[in-house]
Amino acid sequence: MANIVLVHGSFHGAWCWQKLLPLLEVRGHAVLAPDLPASGGDDAPPETADLDSYATRICWAIDQMPDDVLLVGHSMGGIVSAQASERRAHRLAGCVYVNGLLLTDGASRFSFLDAHAHLGIASSVQASMQVSEDGLAATFPAAAAREVFYNCCAPEDAEWAAGRLTPQRTKVFSDRLALSSAGFGRVRRFYVEGLQDHAIPLAYQRAMTAETPCEAVFTLEGDHSPFLSAPEALAGIIDGVAARTGA
């Protein structure tokens, strides 16, 4: 049995794990899936939502577990998982990045996009999200979400998820990671890539794993949200990593 903490991505909440979580529990794992501050159903003030508060929330979740923990971070949750790994390296058996932003020390989502502009890939997330006039928050239209986040999902699942997206404070996109070899660097890393991901295209995913190598990379013929489009396959991968790491 592993202790697993699930870290959701931007615009999402703990609700996104609805199909995956019971599949992990039936395999005998103990699972926590917290909302990040001001995300999902969390009632924290939006102005408190940033990388520091997100990492603090995940560290809290790790501290609730009795033994070593396997972190699973999706999309922007990969940035959060990396920062939490820096702070709780001694408590982690490993970290699985699911279509995740796996960035280097000092990087942010925005800086990664700038540094990889030479790949010639337009960010569909950047193009689709609607930023407030003051630039502090963004929303994601349901119609765009179905194509960007849920393009391999059953139509009813895509509709359900797109309707639950909530505003995202943009500060986390520019907040820079503070990582070290003694913290983040000692945590075993695994990556799950999606061949049909429209939010973080495969070229971006492979650029990240080239710059920050992982112990293993798993490939799914799926979209940005395998917790909805391929939950059984994703659960099997996470279960295998748990066994491999002794979580």
Secondary structure, DSSP 8 states (H G I E B T S, - for coil): --EEEEE--TT--GGGGTTHHHHHHTTT-EEE----TTSTT--S-GGG-SHHHHHHHHHHHHHHSSS-EEEEEETTHHHHHHHHHHHSGGGEEEEEEES-----TT--HHHHHHHTGGG----HHHHHSEE-TTSSEEE--HHHHHHHT-TTS-HHHHHHHHTT---EETHHHH------TTTGGGS-EEEEEETT-SSS-HHHHHHHHHHS--SEEEEES--S-HHHHSHHHHHHHHHHHHHHHT-
